[in-house]
Amino acid sequence: MTDYYSILGVNKSATPVDIKAAFRRLAKKHHPDKNPNNPQSSVIFKSILEAYTVLSNSNSKARYDNLNKPASYQSEHKIRRDNKRTVSPEDLKQRQYYQNYYKAQQKKQVVKPKPKIYSDYKYVLFATPIAVGLLLLIVSVFSPKPATISTPSFEIKKLEIKNNVYPKNGDKLYSGYFGQGKTFETSNKFKINNRSNLDAIVVVFSAQTDQCIQHTYLQHGYSIQLDYLPNEGIYWKCAIGKSWNQTKKLYNDKIVGGFDSTIQYQSFINKPILFNHKKTMQTEQVNFIEENSKNKIYISSEFDFFKTH
């Protein structure tokens, strides 16, 4: 029988926290996206995921442990089956992501590519923008409160803007400049509500090192939550505007893409957000700052927005 404890590198007395930490460490090292030149990475990662799925649930772990005990013990003790699982929303979200990933990989290996029928693609390309437009219209009309967009930090999504398609919530428009983002082994969360009538680009930095941690696009009337932030705290900057132009050049032509009408740049470096064991969730609002407001000290510039430390 496969030794799941050896796969994760833990002993049988390991706690759920130890098992989870071991899985995260191995997942970051052996994920196929991190090892594109190693064909065995998918097999290795699949065994890691299988071991974590069994050992992270108390019921399946108990069944597995009993199956590895002597036959005399199994005859005297019946294994009680209980399909109820108590896992956190974070674990469910993470597990579903990796399961979907492997289903997609298996389909790529089994299903032979079908010849492209360009007449069908023509209708798909025509219908997709209409469906997306109708969905956004329904959300904006019937949602009295900002809709929360969930962005798991372990999912890295690259934006490809074609034919001036408008950006979407969660897109990393400046990943080539700020990077793909970083995560930390914490439960710290930062939620940003965009209650203005403008779209925004939000960039979050470490309050200790001034390095960029996350950045995201946030439409007006929506909110977004960033997870796994550092214990030393953060601060954030934003650019708010409208009419996205994918060819516009900014910051001495180092940046391509921006708002045709940039209303305001803001920087809250002097207003850091701190976390502690009692309060791991912090919330801020995206709003236009009036020139006569007491918050005018947070009005910034294009140079300061793109400046990295």
Secondary structure, 3 states (H helix, E strand, C coil): CCCHHHHHCCCCCCCHHHHHHHHHHHHHHHCHHHCCCCCCHHHHHHHHHHHHHHHCCHHHHHHHHHHCCCHHHHHHCCCCCCCCCCCCHHHHHHHHHHHHHHHHHHHHHHCCCCCCCHHHHHHHHHHHHHHHHHHHHHHHHHCCCCEEEECCCCCCCCCCCCCCCCCCCCCCCCHHHHCCCCCCCCCCEEEEEECCCCEEEEEEEECCCCCEEEEEEECCCEEEEEECCCCCCEEEEEEEEEEEEEEEEECCCCEEEEEEEEEEEEECCCCCECCCCCCCEEEEEECCCCCCCHHHHHECCHHHHHCCC
